[in-house]
Amino acid sequence: MQILKNFKKYENFLSDRTAEDERDVTALFDGVAEYIDGMGAAKLALPDGFVRDLGLYLRKKAEMVEYFEDVERRYLLLSDLYGYLKLKGEI
């Protein structure tokens, strides 16, 4: 998933971030959500939690929108996804 290839530059996000970093992570989160949503049947190869939560977020499910208002939660989902893909050798 090439969209996450530069995610490593945010490895200190939780302890040392700027407003620009927050904007970047938010944009990356939205981009990843849209990318996964558009993967069709290929998204079934991803863990269900990523697909389900991002799908609900994109469909404006109130609980997911509220949950992901926190940029740290967006970052943590991206971090988990990045780690998963790295372990699989896809990044």
C-alpha positions in Angstrom: 0.0 0.0 0.0 2.1 2.8 -1.4 0.0 5.5 0.3 1.7 4.6 3.6 5.3 4.3 2.4 6.4 7.5 4.0 4.5 7.0 7.3 7.8 6.3 9.2 8.5 10.1 9.2 5.8 10.4 11.9 7.3 7.9 14.3 7.6 10.5 17.0 4.1 12.0 16.4 2.8 11.2 19.8 5.6 12.9 21.7 6.7 15.6 19.3 4.3 16.9 16.7 3.5 20.2 15.0 0.2 21.5 13.8 1.4 20.7 10.3 2.0 17.1 11.3 -1.5 16.9 12.6 -2.9 18.2 9.3 -0.7 15.7 7.4 -1.8 12.8 9.6 -5.4 13.8 9.2 -5.1 14.0 5.4 -3.2 10.7 5.3 -5.9 9.1 7.4 -8.6 10.3 5.1 -6.6 9.2 2.0 -6.1 5.7 3.5 -9.7 5.4 4.4 -10.8 6.3 0.8 -8.1 4.0 -0.7 -9.2 1.0 1.3 -12.8 1.7 0.6 -12.0 1.6 -3.1 -10.0 -1.6 -3.0 -13.1 -3.8 -3.8 -12.7 -7.4 -2.9 -8.9 -6.9 -2.2 -9.7 -5.2 1.0 -10.9 -8.6 2.4 -7.2 -9.5 2.7 -6.9 -6.8 5.4 -7.9 -7.4 9.1 -11.6 -6.7 9.5 -11.1 -4.0 12.1 -9.4 -1.7 9.7 -11.9 -2.2 6.9 -14.9 -2.0 9.2 -13.8 1.1 11.2 -12.7 3.1 8.2 -15.8 2.1 6.3 -18.0 3.3 9.1 -16.0 6.5 9.4 -16.4 7.2 5.7 -20.1 6.6 5.9 -20.3 9.2 8.7 -21.3 6.7 11.4 -21.6 9.1 14.4 -19.6 6.9 16.8 -16.7 6.5 14.4 -16.6 10.1 13.4 -16.5 11.1 17.0 -13.9 8.5 17.9 -11.6 9.6 15.1 -11.9 13.3 15.8 -8.9 12.8 18.0 -5.8 13.0 15.7 -4.0 10.6 18.0 -6.5 7.9 17.3 -6.1 8.5 13.6 -2.4 8.2 14.0 -2.7 5.0 16.1 -4.8 3.3 13.4 -2.4 4.3 10.7 0.5 3.1 12.8 -1.2 -0.3 13.4 -1.9 -0.6 9.7 1.6 0.4 8.7 3.0 -2.2 11.2 0.7 -4.9 9.8 1.7 -4.2 6.2 5.4 -4.0 7.1 5.2 -7.4 8.7 3.5 -8.8 5.6 6.3 -7.3 3.4 3.9 -5.0 1.6 5.7 -1.9 2.5 
